[in-house]
Amino acid sequence: MTEKGKFPNGLAFAMSQKNIGPTELGRRAGIAKQNIDRWAKQERRLNPDDALKLAPLLDTTPAALLLLEGNDEQLSELIKIFVSLGSAEHQKALVDQARVLATAVQSAKVDQPADDPTGEANQ
């Protein structure tokens, strides 16, 4: 049985699918081979910025590398926005706002009548 690493991601799978090793991937992405190795072994967290750099080289999406579930195109766009914010303070503010929005959306779904799947009755 293969033991999962501390920081799960889809990098090793994507590399095997593309038949590319850490040295070549690191060279193409401009990232140290050691970092690629640690991410692939799930010893270190693969961050969104690096997932954006690696995904096109592996013919996959940043969302797939980060093991995010949902619409890959939308998740990839969110990752780009998140990375573009730059500072950790701005990124944290976005995450906090997203949590509030997600809670509001979930509450709205719970309050929606069963016979109104569109939610238009609440408008």
N, C-alpha and C positions, 0 to 999 in steps of 0.2 A: 504494500500500500504506500502511495506517495504522500508524504507529509506536506501540508500546505504551509507556506511561509507566513510570516507575521504581517506582510503587506500584500495581499492578493492583487494581482493584475493579470491582464491578458497578453503581456509582452512575450513570454516564452512561447506561447501557442502561436502568436502571429509570426514570430521569427521562424518557427519550425515550418509553418505553412508557406512562407516565402523562401525557405531554405537559405537563410542568411545568419551568419554568426555575429557575435558581439563586436569583434574587431572591425568587420566590414560595416556593420550598422553604425557603430560609433564614428567611423571615418566619414561615412556619408552624411551623418547628422551633425558632425562637429561636436560630439559628446564623448567623453572619456570612456574607453572600453570597460573600465572598472565600474563605472556607474551603470552601464548597460547590463553587465554581469550581475550586479547587486539587485537591480530591478527585476531581471529575469528570474533570479533565484528567490525573489520576493523578500529580500533582506532589508530593502529600503523602499520607502513610498515613492511611487512614480507620480510626479506632480503634473498638473494639467499642461503647463508650459512645455514640458518635455514630451508629453503625449501628443501635443499639436505638431511638434517637430518630427516625431517618429512615425506617426500614422500614415502619412502619404508614402513614406519609404517602404512601408509594409503592406500597402494596399488595403488599409483598414481605416477605421475612424478613431479619433481620440476617445470617444465614449466606449468603444469596444476594448481599447487598451486599459481603460480605467474601470472596466467591468460595470459600467452604468447601464441600467435597464431603461428602456423606453425608446422613443424615436431618435435614432442615431443622428439624423440631420439637425434636429432641434437641440439635442444635447451637445453636439459639436459646436453649434452656434453659441450656446450658453458658456461653454468652456472658453471660446475665443473672447467673449465679453469679459469673463472673469479674469483671464490672463491680462487683457488690455488695461484693467484697472490699476495694475502695477503694485501699489503698496499693499502690504498685509492689512493695514487699517481699512482701506477701501474694500478689499476683498471680504474682510470680516463683516463690514456693514452690508454688503450685498447678500452674503449668506444669511445674516440675521433677517433682512427684509424678505428673502425668499422663504424662510421658515414661517414668518408671519403670514405671507400670502398662501403658502401651502396649507396652513391651519385653517385659514378662512375658506379656501376652496373645499377642503374636506368637510367643514361645517356646513357649507352650502349644499353639498351632495347629500349629507345626512338629513337636512331639512327639506329636501326636494320631495314632493309627493311621488309615490310609486307610479301613478298613472300619467305623470308628466316627465318623460325622459329628457326633454329638451331644456327644462328648467324655466320655460317662458312664463309659467304661471306666477313666478315670484317677481316678475318685472312689472 
